[in-house]
Amino acid sequence: MKNASDVGDLKAVSMNLMHASLGVTDEVYAILSDQDVGARISAIGKTNDVGTANKATLAEELRRLAAQLETE
């Protein structure tokens, strides 16, 4: 899970584990240690900017996942 580079990678892991939703995979496998949380928070805003197309794709995927979580 730590090596996933985007939501698609996370979804692939979830499907490979035959989970009903990404939420199940997240609850079981994506628990971050305090050190991981600190490192990720520190890195926010320090990465290269993604292109407009990637932003739109990511935004759409986040909306889809939010809707999925609301129905669970």
C-alpha positions as CSV (number, residue, x, y, z in Angstrom):
1,M,0.0,0.0,0.0
2,K,2.9,2.4,0.8
3,N,4.2,2.0,-2.8
4,A,0.9,2.9,-4.5
5,S,1.4,5.9,-6.6
6,D,-2.3,6.8,-7.3
7,V,-5.8,5.7,-6.5
8,G,-5.7,3.3,-9.4
9,D,-2.9,1.3,-7.7
10,L,-5.0,1.2,-4.5
11,K,-8.0,0.0,-6.3
12,A,-6.0,-2.7,-8.0
13,V,-4.8,-4.0,-4.6
14,S,-8.3,-3.9,-3.3
15,M,-9.6,-5.9,-6.3
16,N,-6.7,-8.4,-6.1
17,L,-7.6,-9.0,-2.4
18,M,-11.3,-9.5,-3.6
19,H,-12.5,-6.8,-1.2
20,A,-16.0,-5.4,-1.8
21,S,-14.7,-1.9,-1.7
22,L,-11.6,0.2,-1.4
23,G,-12.8,1.2,2.1
24,V,-12.3,-2.3,3.3
25,T,-8.8,-2.5,2.0
26,D,-8.0,0.9,3.5
27,E,-9.3,0.0,6.9
28,V,-7.3,-3.2,7.1
29,Y,-4.0,-2.5,5.2
30,A,-3.5,1.2,5.0
31,I,-2.9,2.0,8.6
32,L,0.0,4.4,8.9
33,S,2.4,4.7,11.8
34,D,2.9,8.1,13.5
35,Q,6.2,8.3,11.6
36,D,4.6,7.7,8.3
37,V,1.9,10.3,9.0
38,G,4.5,12.9,9.9
39,A,6.6,12.2,6.8
40,R,3.6,12.4,4.5
41,I,2.3,15.7,6.1
42,S,5.8,17.2,5.8
43,A,6.0,16.2,2.1
44,I,2.6,17.9,1.2
45,G,3.2,20.7,-1.3
46,K,6.8,19.7,-1.9
47,T,6.0,17.4,-4.8
48,N,6.0,18.3,-8.5
49,D,2.8,19.8,-9.8
50,V,0.6,17.4,-11.7
51,G,-0.9,18.3,-15.1
52,T,-4.4,19.6,-15.5
53,A,-5.6,16.3,-17.0
54,N,-4.2,14.4,-14.0
55,K,-5.9,16.8,-11.6
56,A,-9.2,16.3,-13.3
57,T,-8.8,12.5,-13.3
58,L,-7.8,12.5,-9.6
59,A,-10.7,14.8,-8.7
60,E,-13.2,12.6,-10.5
61,E,-11.8,9.5,-8.8
62,L,-12.0,11.2,-5.4
63,R,-15.6,12.1,-6.0
64,R,-16.4,8.5,-7.0
65,L,-14.7,7.1,-3.9
66,A,-16.5,9.6,-1.6
67,A,-19.8,8.5,-3.1
68,Q,-18.9,4.9,-2.6
69,L,-18.0,5.6,1.0
70,E,-21.4,7.3,1.6
71,T,-23.3,4.3,0.4
72,E,-21.4,1.9,2.8
